[in-house]
Amino acid sequence: MAQSQPASARDAVRAVVPDLIGYTEKWLFGEVWERPGLKKRDRSLIVVATLIALGRERQLVGHLQRALDNGVTKNEISEIITHLAFYAGWPAAMTAAQIAKDVFERS
């Protein structure tokens, strides 16, 4: 089964929302991410851009790592962030840049 966030991130809230985590693992990362219509790399590009634009910083951490695991390069992530500065706003891009820096340092 595909993973987006580290299992510990889901495990941290599993007791609070067990059904949500079950749906996440079975449907989102099991069914949706495994659909053949898009490559996982492309799905990662879409999700990273969406999370940046929506300001979903906590989820961005796991999905940036997943994007790297799915073959998206650090340079491509940098380009996504720079491009989105003009569409999603400068603060969103700067926040994403700080998060990406942390993720890149751990990779």
matplotlib code that plots the C-alpha trace (Angstrom):
import matplotlib.pyplot as plt

x = [0.0, 1.2, 2.2, 1.9, 2.7, 5.0, 2.9, 3.6, 1.7, -1.3, -0.7, -0.6, -4.3, -5.5, -7.2, -9.0, -10.2, -9.8, -12.2, -10.6, -7.2, -8.7, -10.3, -7.1, -5.1, -7.6, -9.1, -6.8, -3.4, -4.7, -7.2, -6.8, -3.0, -2.9, -5.1, -3.3, -4.4, -1.6, 1.9, 2.7, 5.3, 2.5, 0.2, 2.9, 3.4, -0.4, -0.6, 2.4, 1.1, -2.3, -1.1, 1.1, -1.7, -4.1, -1.6, -1.7, 1.8, 1.5, 0.5, 3.1, 5.9, 5.0, 4.0, 7.3, 9.1, 6.7, 7.3, 11.1, 10.5, 8.3, 11.1, 10.4, 13.7, 14.6, 15.0, 11.5, 10.1, 11.9, 10.3, 6.9, 7.3, 8.6, 5.8, 3.1, 4.4, 2.6, -0.6, -1.0, 0.8, 4.2, 3.5, 2.4, 5.6, 7.9, 6.3, 6.6, 10.3, 11.0, 9.3, 11.1, 14.4, 13.7, 12.6, 15.6, 18.0, 16.5, 16.7]
y = [0.0, 3.5, 5.8, 9.6, 10.6, 8.6, 5.9, 7.6, 10.7, 8.6, 6.5, 9.6, 10.2, 6.7, 6.4, 9.6, 9.0, 5.3, 5.2, 8.2, 6.6, 3.3, 5.2, 7.0, 3.8, 1.8, 4.3, 7.3, 5.6, 2.2, 2.9, 6.5, 6.7, 3.3, 4.2, 3.7, 7.0, 9.0, 8.1, 8.5, 11.1, 13.2, 12.7, 14.0, 17.1, 17.8, 17.1, 19.2, 22.2, 21.9, 21.7, 24.7, 26.7, 25.7, 26.4, 22.8, 22.9, 19.8, 17.6, 19.2, 17.7, 14.1, 14.8, 16.5, 13.4, 11.2, 13.4, 12.9, 9.1, 9.2, 10.7, 14.5, 16.3, 19.0, 21.4, 20.6, 21.2, 24.5, 25.4, 24.4, 26.7, 29.6, 29.2, 29.1, 32.4, 34.2, 32.1, 31.1, 34.1, 35.0, 33.9, 30.5, 30.1, 31.3, 28.9, 26.0, 27.0, 26.7, 23.4, 22.1, 23.2, 21.1, 18.1, 18.3, 18.5, 15.2, 13.5]
z = [0.0, -0.8, 2.0, 2.1, 5.6, 7.8, 9.5, 12.8, 11.7, 11.0, 14.1, 16.3, 15.6, 14.8, 18.3, 17.8, 14.2, 13.5, 10.6, 9.0, 9.1, 7.8, 4.9, 4.2, 4.0, 2.1, -0.3, -0.6, -0.6, -1.6, -4.4, -5.5, -5.5, -7.3, -10.2, -13.5, -15.1, -13.7, -12.7, -9.0, -9.8, -11.5, -8.6, -6.3, -8.4, -8.2, -4.5, -3.6, -5.6, -4.1, -0.6, -1.1, -2.7, 0.1, 2.9, 4.3, 5.9, 8.1, 5.2, 2.9, 4.9, 4.2, 0.6, -0.2, 1.0, -1.0, -4.1, -3.7, -3.3, -6.4, -8.5, -8.3, -7.9, -5.4, -8.3, -9.6, -6.2, -6.1, -9.5, -8.2, -5.2, -7.3, -9.9, -7.2, -5.6, -8.5, -8.3, -4.6, -3.1, -1.8, 1.8, 0.7, -1.4, 1.4, 3.9, 1.4, 0.8, 4.5, 4.8, 1.7, 3.1, 6.2, 4.2, 1.9, 4.8, 6.1, 2.7]

ax = plt.figure().add_subplot(projection="3d")
ax.plot(x, y, z, "-o")
ax.set_aspect("equal")
plt.show()
